[in-house]
C-alpha cells in the first residue's frame, strides 16, 4: 500500500514547474537566512531535499521524519556526511533537549500537521535556542490548482475536499493537506506565541521566519 512518501517520491521524479520554482526559492531563502555552521533541525526531512540545500552553509544538521522510507532514503543520501544525523521521530514529541538548535526548519511538511500544528510549533519552540529562528515553508492561497494537478497525476485517493483542505485516504499516513493565507499564518503563529520576522510570498507558497 502506498504511503504519503511514496506519492511524494512520484511528485519529485516528475516535478511540475510551479513546484520547481517554489523549491528553488526555498533553497535561496534557507541559504540567505541560516547562518554559517549553525546547528539545524529539520522537522519532516523526507529524503533530505532541504538538507542538501543547506550543505553550502552548514553540515551540523539533524533531520527527523516518521516515515520509514524517508528515513532510509535520507540515511543513505548522507551516509558520507558524519555530522548529519537522521532519526525516526514524531514531530509532536521531538527527542531533543530544550534550547538545542540555532534553527528549526519545516519545509512543505507544515501543510500536513492538521490539528497537531500547535503541538508541533510548541515542540519546535522548545528545542530552539533563545536566539534561534524557525523557518517554515507552506502552500499559499494560490496553490490549490497546482496541488490538485499533482494529486491527480500521482493517483492519490481523495476522500473529501473541504474548501481548500484536501483529505486523503488514511492509508497514506499524513492524510490532510492544507494551504494558508498570510492572515491565517499570522493568526496561527501569534496563537503559538511566536514573533514573525518575515513572511515572503513566492507564487504558490509562503516562506516564514519566526522567533520566540
ABEGO torsion letter per residue (X at the ends): XBBAAAAAAAAAABBBAAAAAAAAAAAAAAAAABBBGBBBBBBGAEAGAAAAAAAAABABBBBBBABAAAAAAAAAAAAABAABBBBBBBAABBBBBBGABABBBBBGAAAAAEAAAAAAAAAAAAABBAABBBBBBBBBAAAAAAAAAAAAAAGBBBABBBEABBBBBAAAEBABBBBBBAAAAAAAAAAAGBBBABBBBBGABBBBBBBX
